Amino acid sequence: MRANVWSGRNTVQVENVPDPKLLNDRDAIVKITSTAICGSDLHMYDGYIPTMKKGDILGHEFMGEVVEVGRGVSNLQAGDRVVVPFPIACGDCWFCRHELYAACENSNPNGGLAEKMFGHPTAGIFGYSHLTGGYAGGQAEYARVPYADVGPFKVEDDLPDEQVLFLSDIFPTGYMGAEFCEISGGECIAVFGAGPVGQFAIASAVMLGAERVIAIDHVDYRLEMARNKAGATDTINFREDPDVVEQLKLLTGGRGPDAVIDAVGMEAVSGHVPVHAAERLKQAARAETDRGAALRDAILACRPGGIVSIIGAYGGLMDKFPTGALMNKGLSIKTGQCHVQRYLKPLYEHVKAGHIDPSFVVTHRLELGEAPNGYETFKHKEDNCVKVVLKP
Amino acid sequence: MTENSTAGFPRPVDATLHGATDYSVGAALMTVFPRLARVEGTPAGRQIRTAGAIHAGYSTLTDYPLGVVRLLPYKAHLAIDAIGALALAATPFATGQFRQGRSQWVPHVALSAFELVSLMLSDPTGRGNYKADVAAVRRSNMEDPHRKVHDKTPAVTRRSDSVARETAQ
C-alpha cells in the first residue's frame, strides 16, 4: 500500500510499504477513505518530537471502511464506516473506565519512555512517534486499529466524510478546550491560535454559549475564517500590535477574558521580533522544547480567578513560565490530550442536528501522493491553507 | 521535495536562514564589529569591514530566497563562503600583522570558524523554507480555499439560537 512516511526533518514522502495485518484479537484493519494533516504533525515534521524513526507512517486523523476484524471485535464488521479517535485506549484500565482515554495505561508499549519524561505513561497515539507507541499512522491506504472494540465510532448516516472526519481529533480537542472554560452563557473567551484546532475551539465556545469570543493570530486569512465561519466576535492580529495582553484588556474593559484557550502549543510565534528570535534560537539549539509566547500571554491576559485551557500540544520544558501570575491571580489550568472517545457521540449528534458543519475548515483536498506538498503548504500557510484532507 | 537532504549530518540552516545570517553578519562586520573587537582604525578593522562588504555584496547576487539579483548559484555562494573564510583566517598570517598582538588575528580566526560551522549546518540544496510546488497544489486541490475563507455563511449555530430553534420545533 501507499503511505506518507517521515524521513527526516522537513521531509515526508509517499512510499510503498507492506499492508498492515491483524496482530491481536482486538485489532481491525481499516481501508482509509479520508485522512488529514494535523497541526501537531508539523511538530514531527519540524523535528521537535523525539523518538521519530525514518519510515514511520504519519497521521492520526483518519476514517474509512472496516475490511477485517479480529476475533475479539464483536461490535464491528467488514463494511462498517468508522471514524478512528487518535488516542488508542484499551477500555479496561482505571483511566479508561474513568473516561480518561488519553491516559490509558495499556495501549502504549513504550510507556516507560513517556513515564521518564512525564512521570506517567500516556496512551498510544497513531503515527505520533515512538514515545506514544510507534503505531503506524493513518496517512495511508490502510491502517491497523488496535482495541478496535473501544475506539472506532460507527457512522451510520450518510454524512459526508469531511463532516465526521474531524471527530477523530480536532473537533473534540477544540470542544474539550472550550468545555474546560466552564461556559454557562455570557462569558468572554479568548482563543490563542486560529489554526484548525483554534477554529474548533472558537466554534465550540460559540456553541456552548459564550457571548464574546476573541480570536488571536498573526495570519489575516485565518482570522477572517474565525470571524466568517467559526463565529469569533473580535479578532486580534498581533503582527499589527504585538501587545496582546493590553489589547485583550482594552476589549474587556480592563478586566481580561473570563477564560483563555491556548490552541497554539510548542511552536508559538511572538509579535515581539526579538523575543521570537531568542525563543526560536533556544528551541533550535534544544535549550528548550516549547516556545511559550502564546501561553505566557494567555496567562497574563486572563482575568483573576479565570481559567487557562491548554489544548495546543507541548512536549517538554518551557523557559520563563509565569508561575507568579498564575498563582497570584488564582488561575486554574486545565489541559490534556483530548479524551476523544468521550466526545464522539455527543459531537456527532451536534453535527447531525446541524449545529455545526465541521467541514468549514477544509481548504485543501489533495490526493495522498500530494502529501509532501500538503505538509509544506500547511506549514508555511501558503495558498490560504487552514486544513489539508488527503484522499488515499 | 522528496529528496532527504537531512539524512546523515543534520543541516538545519535552509537557504532563507542562511541568507538572513549573511546579511546580518555582513552588516555587523561593516559597522559595529571592528569597534567591539577593538580593532577600529587598524589593518584588522579594515580587513574585517572589507570582508563584510564583499559577503553582503555577493549575497545580493545569490540565487536564494533573499537574493536581489539572482545570478550566482547557491552552491557557488557556499564555495565562496568557504574560500572567503579560509582567506580571512590566513590574511593576518600572510601580512605578518599577527605579530602586532592577538587583536590582529583572533577576530579573523573566530569569524572564519563561525563561517565554517554555519556552512557545515547549511542545507546545500538551496531550497528556501517553503519547498512545495504551490502551482501543483493549486492544480490538484479539489477545494477552493478562497471561498472557504471568505464565504460569510457561519458554520456554527450559537447555543441560544439552536435552543430557540429546537424549542420551536
Interface residues (C-beta under 8 A of the other chain):
Chain A: S7 G8 R9 N10 T11 Q13 V14 G47 K54 G185 A203 V206 M207 L208 G209 Y221 E224 M225 N228 K229 A230 G231 A284 A353 G354 H355 I356 D357 P358 S359 F360 V361 V362 T363 H364 R365 L366 E367 E370 P372 N373 G374 Y375 E376 T377 H380 E382 D383 N384 C385 V386 V389 K391
Chain B: M1 T2 E3 N4 S5 T6 A7 P10 P12 D14 N129 Y130 K131 A132 D133 V134 A136 V137 R138 S140 N141 M142 E143 P145 H146 K148 V149 H150 D151 K152 T153 P154 A155 V156 T157 R158 R159 S160 S162 E166
